[in-house]
Amino acid sequence: MDETEAKTANPTVFVVDDDDAMRDAVSALMRNAGIACRTYPSAQGFLDALDHIGRDVGGCLVLDIRMPGMDGLELQDALTRRGVDLPIVFISRYGDIPTAVRAMKSGATDFLSLPAEGRVLRDRIASALDADLARRERRRHLAELRARTATLSPRETEVFERVATGQANKAIAIDLGISERTVEIHRSRVMKKMMANNLAELVRMKIFLDARA
């Protein structure tokens, strides 16, 4: 493995290509952009490195379709099985529509036929890095919300679920067999524990949690 460390440790662009010149070109492009870049001449080499890098690494993968041994699509499948969801920018000198369709259906962020201008490749990588940043932000937000919901008591959880679906305090009181005043107290505690500034924000939290349940 040859490796170039840019000024920024995170995110990292991982380049997997058996072509030395291509790896060097992308590495130089990233270095000039101030982005860390690690390059690997084989898919298996990258998989082996993941044992040390970790599955939740931030960045993106620039991946050649055709390589000796494990090809790009096979590596994509292997990453999916491992639960690694790095955005992938596929590059290929021999790209065809069926291959591109398969790659995109399997979750690739982009598919670029070579040769391509450095500016185009840089922009595609930048878009993949933006997608990864958004992915990690969603994951962080989800972890925070789950941690907050874990602090709710069983009754507060019941109130939270009903308030977030639009039920009025009176309806919740009847549903749970408690007084409206008790509902108000639980509702206030839910808002505080969930760190919601208003009902609309609390509803958005519930929708976000339910979508990723």
Secondary structure, 3 states (H helix, E strand, C coil): CCEECCCEEEEEEEEECCCHHHHHHHHHHHHHCCEEEEEECCHHHHHHHHHHHCCCCCEEEEEECCCCCCCHHHHHHHHHHHCCCCCEEEEECCCCHHHHHHHHHCCCCEEEECCCCHHHHHHHHHHHHHHHHHHHHHHHHHHHHHHHHCCCCHHHHHHHHHHCCCCCHHHHHHHHCCCHHHHHHHHHHHHHHHCCCCHHHHHHHHHHHHHCC
